[in-house]
Amino acid sequence: MRQIILDTETTGLEPEEGHRIIEIGCLEMIDRRLTGRQFHEYINPERDVESGALNVHGLTNEFLQDKPRFADISDDLIEFIRDAELVIHNAAFDVGFLDAEFARLEAPVHTDQVAQILDTLQLARELHPGQRVSLDALCKRYEVDNSNRTLHGALLDSELLAEVYLLMTGGQVAMALDLAPQYSASSNSKQHAIDPELICVHRASAEEQAAHQVRLQQIDEAAGDRGCLWLKLQTEG
């Protein structure tokens, strides 16, 4: 399955008010492994960046002045995301801006015409009802290091979201990110690069096993008539 982890930065909050995309960051993932392929562009929005947005991402009008316009990079972007599933945190925001940009093209398209969309914000709300589910909050919950995130950035946020998404959906992030198979850009062939010697098995020591049994007994006593399910299964086994 081909997925694209995607994030954008913008001049403001509402595309209906004429705000534009100024940065797009995309990472390719195939079968839950990052391939190393990415799409990253800074974009001249042809308008000023609002001060509130500037405080979030730090991308100034001067920095963006010589960057390509969205129309200049749109064909490459569409080709990169085509037929993939877009994994986006708060997809309504990013897709709203993408659709507004696509609508300005000579041949307008909608995002959902070229790709499927998965909203990790909605997924997080289903997994953690009533809890904070911002990307920063999820990084903290899943112990993803975001200490370098002093400002928002589309590519950095995509990298963080990739780790959070894999953890939220039960993936093994270390293997997925560090031991990923290499994908050729010119073909769909895979070369699996997982070295069995790199997989470490850490077995519990005798002391740790004894401490574990003591803890199970404590749980069993505290549970009363219900008992400790783990201890029961261990005994039955």
Number of C-alpha atoms within 10 A of each C-alpha: 9 16 24 30 27 29 28 25 26 25 25 19 16 13 19 10 8 13 21 26 22 26 23 23 22 28 24 23 24 15 10 20 24 27 20 15 15 16 16 16 19 23 24 21 22 15 13 16 20 15 12 12 17 18 12 14 17 16 21 17 18 10 12 20 16 11 15 16 18 25 14 12 13 15 10 12 16 15 11 18 23 18 16 20 21 26 25 26 25 17 19 13 15 20 20 16 24 21 16 21 21 19 14 12 13 8 7 11 17 15 21 14 9 16 17 16 18 18 14 21 19 15 17 21 14 11 13 12 10 8 12 13 20 15 19 18 13 22 19 13 13 13 12 17 12 15 8 8 12 10 13 18 20 21 23 17 23 23 19 19 24 26 22 25 22 16 17 16 12 9 15 13 19 10 13 19 18 12 16 20 20 16 17 13 10 6 7 7 11 11 10 11 11 13 8 7 6 8 9 7 6 6 8 10 9 9 9 11 12 12 12 13 13 12 13 18 15 13 16 18 13 12 12 9 8 9 16 18 13 12 16 12 9 9 8 7 6
